[in-house]
Amino acid sequence: MKRVVVTGLGAVTPIGIGKDEFWSSLLKGNSGVGYITRFDPSKFGTRIGAEVKDFNPADFMDRKTAKRMDRFTQYAIAATALALEDGEIDLDKLDKDKIGAVLGSGIGGMTTLEKEHEKLLEKGPDRISPHFIPMMISNMAPGYISILYGLKGPSLTITTACASSTHAIGEAYRMVQRGTCDLVITGGSESAITPISLAGFSSMKALSTRNEEPTKASRPFDKERDGFVMGEGAGILILEELDHALKRNAVIYGEIIGYGATSDAYHITAPDPEAEGATKAMELALKEGKVNYTDIDYINAHGTSTYYNDKLETLAIKRLFKEHAYNIAISSIKSMTGHLLGAAGGIEAIATILTIKKGIIPPTINYEIPDEECDLNYTPNVPAKKEVIYALSNSLGFGGHNASILLKKYGE
């Protein structure tokens, strides 16, 4: 099997565009949560979200192309451009038959769907845009990436709710590992802060209603957490076969050495109360990487700020790592970015690989009141310096989907 390294990072997030601004905001503990501006949320129980700020699609593509894309595709294209630039990758010098695009998106073009449905109701079927379907469908993000850059390797979307991007990264890792591709553009994109999405999650009682304190609403593992905050954006990583990267003198951020994917087989929205699926996903990643559980230094947790997720992810960590669980640094960047749904795993993998590269653990902000059921080290409120050789990034999604990737410091 071939070795797989990370050689480029692109982030479009509620706390910054570009990996440097994103990372700087994480270390400062900046929250991207505020009052929703895209529509009037006054009639909703939840009126807050983590929107991407100061994004101009014309910075990354021509206006005509941008108009034919849903916002989630625009984010994916922008993050891809940033990742390719970061990796100093000239695709025209590479074999495009062996370059793929594998992205995750949990919902796809929800903004377009709502807009066109309003047209249908108000003006009739003849007014629906001929671009409606290709703008809405979730496979269009990797489809556009492949078209814009002339990439003829595998191009696909993975949709497993909030685990989508981590599954996408894991499957991209497999493609490079097995020699199917030399390089894969992977991660995920989402833009689902829309009236019907907000109403749907609100109806499930899944969202925080801390409307008077938006920046304190997302509080993973804190005893007074009351739900997650919807976020949006994209996180793209360049995965590359090691020798391929070395031949072009690439900067290597780190290495992916394991991937675990399981199903709870329990309930459409509730996690398994014994946390067996989440435990097994991490265990499989460690087994593939031939890493002992006592070697793990950091876990980027799914950490949604919902009662059951945080409690049961904590249980999964304690089940697998036993007494070593208390030695592991853990954090949830959702405390700052909100929950990017299908794109969460993309930006969280970026945060994890930068943690390894830079030796600093990003904090879990808004951790104020300890919960006796969540009693591990969640790196509360301020970053912590720590050498990280091995780290896991977890994602857990509706439908019982669990995914975990194991990353390693390159050269160790």
KOLBA-935586 format. One record per atom (N, C-alpha, C): x, y, z; residue in one letter. Coordinates in steps of 0.02 Angstrom, whole numbers, plus 50000, padded with zeros to 5 digits. Each point is the difference from the previous one (the first is absolute). Layout:
BEGIN
XYZA...
//
This chain:
BEGIN
500424994050000M499585006050000M500445006350000M499775005049965K500385006249994K499865004750060K500495004150016R499925004950054R499655006249973R499575002950043V499575005549980V500155006150044V500185005549969V500175006050037V499535005849981V499985004950044V499595006049989V500475005649977V499855003049941T500475004949971T499685006749984T499365000950014G499685006449988G499365000650041G499865006250022L499425001250043L499635006249977L499344999549994G499595005749982G499385000450044G499885005750031A499455000750047A499585006149984A499344999149998V499525005449996V499534998950060V500075004050051T499664998550064T499685006350030T499584999050051P499705005750034P500515004150041P500604997450009I500505003850038I500615001849957I499924999649935G500555002149957G500034996149935G500265003449949I500104996949934I500754999249989I500204993949983G500714998449995G500254996750064G500464995449993K500214996150058K500325004250054K500365005349982D500355004050050D499515004050043D499505003149968E499505003850038E499584995350043E499834994349972F499624994950036F500384997750062F500644998349992W500404997550056W500115005550052W500135006049978S500105005650047S499375001150042S499424999649969S499375001050037S499884994450050S500194993949981L499934994450047L500415001250063L500615002149990L500445000950058L499795006050042L499685004949970K499765005850037K499334998550035K499694994449983G499354998450029G499445004349973G500065002149937N499495004349969N499384995849983N499425002750016S499384996749981S499745002949935S499764995749955G499705002349938G499255000350003G499714999250059V499284999850008V499715007050009V499455001549966G499665006450007G499284999349977G499645005649997Y499324999849976Y499994998749925Y499544995949978I499944998349929I499825006249960I500365001049944T499915006049959T499694998449932T499994993749978R499784998449932R499255000449991R499644999450055F499275000649999F499785002350069F499385001850007D499735002450064D499844993950044D500394999050054P499894994250043P499555001450060P499675005850000S499655002250061S499444995350021S499714996249954K499454995550018K500254993250024K500644998949999F500294993550018F500214999950073F499974994150030G500244999250068G500755001150005G500364998049948T500725001349994T500105005349947T500375005250018R500115005649953R500745001249986R500414995150018I500725000849994I500304994549956I500585001549971G500364995249959G500715002349990G500414995849971A500705001749986A500085000649925A499895006149974E500035001349928E500725001749980E500184998449938V500635002249972V499955007549985V500505003850021K499995007249991K500495002149944K499835005449966D500455003249951D500214995349945D499554995649979F500164995549945F499765002949935F500455000649952N499835002449933N500194994649949N499514996749971P500174994649952P500425002449942P499945006449982A500395002749944A500755000050014A500204999150062D500714999350017D500284993349977D499554995349984F500234993249985F499754997349934F499525003449968M499724997549937M499665005849964M499864999149936D499665005349963D499275000450021D499715005849992R499335001350026R499474995649966R500074998749936K499524995849965K499984993050028K500594997350013T500044993350029T499705000050070T500175005150039A499755000450069A499245000250003A499695003549953K499275000650000K499664993349987K500364995349971R499724993549985R500164994850054R500255002450056M500174995650056M499605001950062M499804995050038D499765001350068D500595002250042D499845003150056R500545002650043R500464994450025R499734994050012F500444994750025F500524998049948F499825000449936T500494998649948T500515005649994T499775006250006Q500465005750000Q500524999250056Q499784998050059Y500474999050055Y500514994549984Y499764994649970A500444994549983A500535002149948A499795003849950I500465002349949I500525004750031I499775004550043A500465004750033A500514996350044A499764995350040A500454996450045A500494995749960A499774997349943T500464996149957T500545004449972T499825005949976A500495004749973A500525001850053A499765001150061L500465001750055L500464994150016L499734993949999A500414994150016A500534998849946A499815000749937L500484999149946L500555005350002L499815006150016E500495005450007E500464998650059E499704997950056D500404998550059D500504994449987D499794995049961G500444994449985G500475001249942G499965005949970E500425001849942E499964994649946E499374998349983I499874994549954I499825002749931I500404998249951D499865001749930D499714993749968D499344999849997L499674994049975L500184998349928L500185005049960D500174998949930D500654996049992D500384999550054K500624996149998K499914992950027K499384998350019L499864993550030L499554995949954L499954993650015D499584995449962D499285000850025D499585003549963K499335001550023K499544993949999K500214994749966D499624993850003D500044996750069D500505002150039K500094997050066K499915005250056K499585005049986I499825004950051I499254999850008I499774999150062G499294999550014G499745005650043G499345000350007A499665004850044A499464996350038A500084999450066V499524996450042V499795004750056V499385002349999L499765004850049L499394997450038L499915002850059G499414998550039G499545006050002G499354998749997S499495005250011S499384996550026S499755002350057G499424996650029G499355001949968G499955006149973I499365002649977I500035002549928I500565002749978G500045002549931G499695006949994G499695001449942G499785006749983G499335002050030G499965000350065M499375001750034M499775007149984M500485004649994T499825007049984T499645000249932T500284996649951T499704999949933T499314996650002T499954994550037L499364996450004L499455004550027L500145003650054E499495004350029E499815005749953E500505003049969K499885005649955K499564997949942K500164994349970E499614997749942E499314997650020E499944997250059H499344997950023H499545006050010H500285005550026E499615006150007E499755002449931E500444999749950K499805001849932K499424995749975K500054993550013L499494995349978L499325002050030L499995001450065L499375001650033L499735006849979L500445004949989E499795006849987E499895001549926E500404996849955K499985001849930K499864994249953K500014994050026G499844994349958G500614996249974G499894994049972P500554995749981P500435002649942P499725004349958D500395002649944D500555004750020D500005002350062R500505004850023R500594996750035R499994993450005I500554996550033I500635000449956I500575001450031S500625000749963S500224993449969S500255000049938P500274993949970P500634997750037P500295004450040H500594998250039H499834997250069H499354999750015F499794997950067F500294993350022F499894994949960I500224993350020I500764999650008I500395002149949P500734999550010P500275004650054P499645005350018M500225004150056M499864996650067M499464996250003M499774997150064M500364993650019M500134995649952I500234993350017I500705000250031I500094995750051S500595000550043S500644997849966S499944996249945N500614997749965N500325005549958N499675005949996M500255005149954M500645003250025M500144999850065A500635003050024A500614996349971A500074993450010P500574996749967P499934999949924P499385000149975G499915000249928G500305006349970G499865005750030Y500285006349977Y500755000250008Y500254997450056I500734999950011I500334996249943I499734994149984S500294995949946S499975003649933S499435003349986I499925003549936I500465006049995I500025004050052L500405006249999L500754998649992L500234994450030Y500714998449999Y500184994349952Y499504997249966G500144994749952G500234993550032G499744998550059L500214993950037L499574994149978L500334994549981K499634994349972K500034993850043K500255000750062G499974994550047G499304999650031G499914995950052P499344999350032P499755006750026P499355001249990S499675006150023S499354998050032S499935001050065L499394997950034L499875003850064L499384999750021T499785003150062T499774994650048T500175000950063I499774995550053I499525003850045I499424997150011T499505003150043T499824995450057T500285001450058T499864996350061T499885004950057T499575004949985A499835005150049A500645003350026A500075000550066C500555003850029C500674996349996C499994993849977A500624996249990A500255000449928A499655003749956S500144999849928S500725001449983S500285005550025S500675002049980S500534995350026S499914997450060T500514995450026T499984993449962T499404997849981H499964994249956H500335001549932H499895006149974A500305001949936A500764999850005A500285002750053I500724999950010I500254992950006I499644995850037G500194993150007G500014996249934G499485001149960E499974996649935E500525002749952E500145006550003A500545002949959A500684997050021A500094999350064Y500604996750027Y500094993149970Y499454996249997R500024993349972R500225000249926R499755004849962M500175000449929M500745001249989M500295004350042V500725001349994V500404994050027V499784997350054Q500334994450032Q500054994049953Q499484998849961R499984994249955R500305001449932R500195006249987G500305001749936G499515001949946G499365000550017T499515002149950T500135007249978T500215004250048C500155007049986C500685001950028C500325004849968D500615003050027D499835005550050D499435003349987L499815005850039L499245000549999L499715001750058V499275000950004V499855006550038V499555003949970I499735005950033I499404997650042I500025001250065T499484997150043T499825004650057T499474998250036G499745004150054G499255000649992G499745006150009G499285000849992G499785007250000G499365000949982S499725006749995S499264999850018S499765005450031E499305000350020E499795007350006E499385001449980S499705006650011S499254998950009S499804998650061A499314998050013A499655004350051A500275006050013I499655004650046I499455003449960I499434996749997T499425002349962T499384999350045T499465003349982P499404999650042P499764992950014P499964995949949I499734993350012I500484995650040I500655000849989S500494996150039S499975002150073S499985006650011L499965002650069L499374997550034L499445000249963A499374997750028A500014992650015A500314996149955G500034992850010G500414998050061G500605002850006F500414998450058F499695002850064F499675005849995S499665002850059S499444995450023S499624997449952S499464995550016S500244993750036S500624997949984M500294994250034M500275001750069M499995006550018K500295002350063K500754998750002K500335000449941A500724998549996A500435006250007A499705006049991L500395006149997L499995003850066L500555003550013S500045004450057S499515005949991S499695002050055T499565005849999T500295005750042T500654999950008R500335005350039R500095006149955R499435002849980N500005005549951N500305006550028N499975001050064E500245006250029E500765000050008E500314994349995E500734999450006E500274995649944E499965002349938P500194995749943P500704997050006P500495003950020T500684997450001T500114994850054T499524999450047K500064995050053K499524994149990K499664999949943A499494995049989A500284993049988A500554999549963S500304993549986S500504998550056S499844995150041R500404998750060R500074992450011R500374996749957P500094992750006P500254998050068P499714994650026F500204996850062F499845004050063F499765006149992D499805004050058D499324997650025D499915000250066K499394997350028K499385003749977K500075006449983E499425004049980E499915000449924E500314995549962R499904999849928R499274998649985R499735003149949D499294999049985D499874998749926D500524998049963G499914998449930G500555002949958G500024997949936F500535002449957F499805006449964F500485003349969V499895006049960V500184998349928V499555001449954M500134998549929M500565004549974M500474996949964G500535003649967G500014998449926G500475003049964E500074998849928E500725001149980E500164997749940G500675001149973G500274993749967G500664999949990A500324994449967A500714999150027A500204993850003G500694998350018G500274994949950G500545001849966I500294995749948I500724998350016I500174993649993L500684997650009L500244996849936L500645000649987I500324996449945I500344993950029I499774994249981L500334993750019L500424997649941L500604997950016E500484998449946E500434994050020E500154996149951E500454994350011E500695002750016E500334997150050L500625002950027L500535001249947L500164995049960D500535000949950D499825005449949D499365000349983H499755005149954H500125006950029H499875000750065A500105006450034A500745001850005A500414995050015L500725001350007L500315002049934L499764997149945K500295001749934K499895007349981K499485003050026R499885007049984R500185004650059R500364997250049N500245003950057N499445003450038N499464996350011A499435002850035A500145000950074A499685004950029V499995000750073V499494995050027V500204996050048I499574994750026I499775002050070I499345000450008Y499715001950066Y499994994050048Y499884994249973G499954994150041G499774994149958G499854994550032E499854993849965E499364997050027E499604997149957I499414996250021I500194992649999I499884996750056I500214993050005I499454995250020I499395002650012G499464995550019G499325003249990G499514995649990Y499315002349987Y499524994750025Y499515002150039G499494995450024G499315002649985G499564995649976A499315001949985A499534994550025A499495002050038T499534995150029T499305002949999T499524995850017S499315002250008S499754997950069S499635004450032D499684998350065D499474994649991D499655000149942A499444995549990A499505000450057A499855006250019Y499595001050061Y499405004549988Y500105006249974H499455004849996H500175005249947H499505003249970I500135004749946I500345006450024I499875002150062T500325006250025T500374999150065T499774995650043A500324999250066A500614995549995A500555001850034P500584995650000P499894993950044P500364994849986D499984993850039D500185001650073D499574998350048P500135001850070P500624996650030P500254994849967E500614996850023E500615002449961E499895004349950A500545003049960A500454994849966A499724994349983E500404994749970E500265001849931E499585003249959G500215001749932G500565005149999G499945005250041A500535005150003A500654997050028A499934995750050T500594996750028T500364995849947T499604996249962K500294995549950K500335003849943K499705005749980A500305003949946A500715002250018A500085002650061M500675002050023M500464994050005M499744994550025E500404993950008E500264997549932E499575000249949L500204997749933L500555004549971L499935006550011A500525004649975A500674998650034A499994998850065L500634998450036L500294993449975L499574995149990K500234993449978K500335000549931K499705003749955E500315000649934E500675003650003E500055005050043G500625003850007G500524996650043G499814994250029K500454996250044K500245004550058K499535003550029V500155004750054V499664997650064V500374999750054N499724998250064N499575005750027N499474998450036Y499565005350025Y500355004850047Y500544997850031T500365004550046T500455005049962T500044999249934D500415004749960D499625006149976D499345000050008I499605005649975I500095006150046I500185005649968D500135006250037D499415004849998D499604999949947Y499485005049991Y499414996949962Y499405002150018I499394998249963I499625006449984I499885001249936N499555005349980N499304996950001N499625001750051A499374996750012A499455002549954A499504995849989H499405002349964H499685005650040H499934999050066G499835005250047G499495005149977G499374998049993T499505004449969T499695005250046T500064999050065S499665004250050S499284997750011S499854993849981T499354997150018T500114995150058T499484999050039Y500064996050061Y500264993049985Y499674996449954Y500174993049989Y500664999149963Y500135004149949N500634999149963N500595000750047N500025005450038D500605001350041D500084994750054D499454998050029K500024994850052K500254993449971K499744998149942L500154993449973L500674999949962L500215005549972E500685000149972E500524999550056E499865003250056T500434999350058T500034992850023T499414996750002L499984992950019L500414995849951L499945001349935A500384996249950A500755000750011A500235006050014I500715001250012I500234996250062I499595000150052K500194996550062K499984992449991K499534997649959R499974992749988R500624997549964R500225003849950L500574997849960L500675001350035L500085005850028F500655002150026F500104998750074F499474997950033K500044998250071K500325005650040K500484998450043E500305005250043E500395005249960E500234998249940H500375004849959H499555005649974H499344999050001A499545005249977A500125006650036A500204999650063Y500105006050040Y500665003549983Y500434996749962N500635003149979N499965003249931N499464998749964I499935002549932I499725007150000I500315004449961A499715006649989A499444999349949A499435002950016I499404999649958I499755007149989I499745001449941S499655006449991S499484999549947S499515004550004S499495000549948S500015007149972S500215000649937I500025006749969I499305002449981I499504995650006K499315002349989K499805005350050K500355000450056S499875005350047S500115006949969S500415000249947M500155006349966M499685000549931M500014994549963T499755000149930T499264998449994T499694997750055G499354996949992G500084993349965G499444996949985H500004993349970H499885000649925H500524998649960L499955000649927L499674994049968L499664995950040L499624994349974L500464995649957L499844998949937G500404995649958G500705002449986G500145006550012A500675002749989A500425000150063A499714998150057A500365000550064A500654996249999A499994993849975G500614995950000G500565003049960G499845004049948G500525003149959G500405005150039G499655004850031I500385005150038I500314997150063I499694994850027E500284996950061E500634995949984E500024997049941A500624996649980A500565005049989A499835005949972I500505005249993I500265002250068I499555001150047A500215001950068A500444994650031A499834993849989T500384994450030T500714999749970T500065000649934I500664999549969I500435006050019I499695005950009L500385005950022L500214999350073L499594996850040T500184998650070T500634995750002T500024994949957I500594995749997I500615003949976I499905003949947K500555003749970K500295005350047K499575003350038K500215005850039K500084998650075K499754994350024G500084998450070G499605004450047G499405002149977I499565004050042I499294997149994I499684998850058I499334997450001I499515005850000I499555000549950P499495005350003P499514998750057P499725005250028P499574999150059P499284998149984P499654997850051T499274999749999T499765006150039T499745005049965I499805006050036I499314999050032I499815004550043N499364999950036N499934994150048N500564997050018Y499984994550049Y500055003350069Y499445000450034E499975003750063E499774995750059E499524995649988I499734995950054I500124992749985I500454996650036P500144993049986P499394995650008P499964994949959D499474995150001D500314993550025D499714997150052E500284993950029E500004994249950E499585000449948E500004994749949E500515001449944E500275006049999C500515002049951C500605002550040C500434995350019D500515001650050D500724999249973D500095000949935L500664999449971L500315006949991L500605000249971N500355006349989N499805002849931N499545004950001Y499745002849937Y500365006449980Y500595001250029T500405006049985T499565006350007T499775001350061P499505005350010P500275007049988P499695003549952N500045007349992N500665003049974N500564996850013V500645002649975V500394994449967V500395001549947P500404994849967P500544997450046P500254994149984A500524996950041A500564997549955A500625001550018K500574997449963K500104992650018K500094996049949K500114992950011K500264996849936K500534996050006E500224996349941E499494994649985E499784999849938V499504995149979V500304995849944V500074993650013I500254995349949I499414996649966I499524997750039Y499414996549974Y499375003550022Y499535000949954A499375003250016A499434996949961A499415000250029L499394997749968L499535005849987L499624999749945S499475004749988S499364996049990S499495001450041N499394996150001N499415003849969N499564996349966S499375002849977S499454994850007S499435002150026L499444995550013L499375003149971L499624996249960G499445003049965G499334996550011G499465003849988F499334997150000F499994993849956F499624995150020G500004993649965G500474995050031G500375002350052G500474995750034G500674999349965G500185004749957H500634999849964H500585002550044H500534996150005N500595001950039N500624999749956N500435005050006A500625000049962A500565002950043A500594997149994S500585002550037S500614999149956S500415005349995I500634999549964I500585000950048I500534996449988L500605000250042L500555003549962L500265005450029L500525004149968L500644999650042L500565000849966K500654999150032K500475005649978K500445001850045K500525004949984K500484996949948K500125003649947Y500434997449947Y500724999750023Y500334994449985G500704999250018G500124996550066G499464998950038E500064996650064E499914992449991E
//
